[in-house]
Amino acid sequence: MTLRRVQSAAILEKARDLLPKDVVGFDPEGLSSEERNITLERDGDIGLFEHVYDGVYEGHYLFRNAKGGDALALAQEMLDFVFREGAEVIRGLTPLDNKPALYVTAKLGFTNYGDIETEVGTMRLSLLTKKDFYK
C-alpha cells in the first residue's frame, strides 16, 4: 500500500494503544484539526509530525505492523515526505527506556542533544535537519 497523508482523528485514535500509558497531551481531534500537522499512514502504521513553528516539527512513529528494517525504511520514507513538504528540522523526544526507538532514531541520522527532564520523565532530545537527512 502507498504512504498517504491523512487528517483523521479516527486514525490517530486507533493508535492510542501504541502510546505509553503516561503520555501527556495526546488529543487526536486537536492534532488532526491543526492543518500544519502532518499525519502519514500506511497499513495501520502512522507517522505524526506536529508543527512546532515554521520549518520545525516534532516526530512520532506509531508502528503497529512494520518491524526491524521495514520500520526503518518506512520511517525514512515518512521523513522524506515531511522534508519535501517544507520541514527543515525534525525534533524527537524519546523515553530512555524505549531502547528500540532510541536505536531507530540513531539509525535515521538524528543527532543526540542529551537528556532532558519532562512531565513524564527523562527523555532523549534528538534533532534531524533536512541537510543531514539528504547527506
Summary of the structure (lengths in Angstrom):
residues: 135
radius of gyration: 13.9
end to end distance: 27.6
largest distance: 38.5
contacts: 377
relative contact order: 0.15
helix: 33%
strand: 36%
